[in-house]
Amino acid sequence: MSKCIVILGAGESGVGAALLAKQQGYNVFVSDGGAIKASYKKELADNNIAYEEANHNEEKILSADEVMKSPGIPEKSELVKKIRAMGIPVISEIEFAYRYKGSSKIIAITGSNGKTTTTALTHHICKHGGADCAMVGNIGYSFARQVAVDPKPLYVAEISSFQLDDIVTFRPDVAVLTNITEDHLDRYDYKMENYINSKFRIAMNQQPEDVFIYSLDDEVTTKTLTNYHIKSTLAPFTMSKPLPQGAYLMNQKLHLKWKSEEMQMSIEDFALKGKHNQYNSMAASLAASAVDIRKEKIREALQTFQSLEHRMEPVATIKNVEFINDSKATNVNSTWFALESMKKPVVLILGGVDKGNDYSLLTELVQEKVKAIVCMGTDNKKIHDVFGEVVSTIDATSAQEAVQAAFRFAEKGDVVLLSPACASFDLFKNYEDRGNQFKKAVKEL
């Protein structure tokens, strides 16, 4: 009798897991409370995988041997509570994929900010260094799909705290924690410690021969590190002091020390600019070193990396006003880094779905660099309350309206920066849709 697995949520991770489960001989049932994308439905049908949409058949779900839950479904959902009450094991897609990865290695990257850039950069370095690797998780294919369809000897995985909440045996050879700042507190009962516990789960199954890479300059990480019994080899990165092993920046130079080798490189040569990217570059370089990519290859790769769409992406310059798309800034800290790297006066487009944000963290930078704020969201009261006194603040209900209003405020030599500090689900499908609509509106000016 084959084991019955129910997969909740038919997005990329759910469908990827369904393909892998089918391949591994499970009896698979996919259930999504909403509508399933046509392309995913076709895949499920082509592979004879039973599914339902806009419904959850509780009887069927509660008879499962195991449930794989999409990271988007919160613990407080009634259905999840019932599954837990029945004592049915609940796992995440990365846990499921991990079972079938064979002898492949995993570099897993998590953190509140910088994880997508760090993942893409690590993948770029490893690939340039000759590794046969795939980028999986929150970017590209889901980990499970890659394992099912095109397995590789090395996976570079971007992993969210929600996915880490439901791991059991998942053990990355190299774990990277970029930083921990307040994000998604709505999913962690507004308790920062719950969110921190979640992030540190990335190292929970690691052994001494594995590597844990973290930022010495991130206060939350260094303050809480000792609460967890991390067995793996620690590899810190910092901008504050030289290290015997790890990565550090001194006098505009990156120093990378791993095992008995050391590499130096001027930060002028980094393709990615800005302080936050110097942190991402240190983390990615260490991760590549830990899987034995040669130092020379790391140096070359850091010089050739192309930045990501929707992350500080230059869109156009119109009448000497520069437009930058940073739609991927879905929390306050991301926006803080974006503003911190600005050299010209800024008209800032802010707002969207608030995840319990503390905007006051931005006040100093707004005073120093921002001449006007355009609020792009359905509920902007909190933004007005924080910045109304500091700088002129107006509302817009679409990307087009926001871009036109920002352009009116801007003068020659200014930057219009879309860096919302919020999720996008009030006016847009997702942050990509928000970024694309922003770019379209800029091109139509």
Buried (B, 14 or more C-beta within 10 A) or exposed (E): EEEBBBBBBBBBBBBBBBBBBBBBEBBBBBBBBEEBBEEBBEBBEEBEBEBBBEEBEEEBBBEBBBBBBBBEBEBEBEBBEBBEEEEBBBBBBBBBBBBBBEEBBBBBBBBBBBBBBBBBBBBBBBBBBEBEBBBBBBBBBBBBBBBBEEEBBBBBBBBBBBBBBBBEEBBBBBBBBBBBBBBBBEBBEEEBEBBBBBBBBBBBBBEEEBBBBBBBBBEBBBEBBEEBEBBBBBBBBBBEEEBEBBBBBEEEEBBBBBEEEEBEBEBEEBBBEBEBBBBBBBBBBBBBBBBEBBBEBBBBBBEEBEBBEBBBBEBBEBEEBBBBBBBBBBBBBBBBBBBEBBEEBBBBBBBBBBBEBEBEBBBEBBEEBBBBBBBBBEEBEBBBEBBEEBBEBBBBBEBBBBBBBBBEBBEEEBBBBBBBBBBBBBBBEBBBBBBBBBBEBBEEB
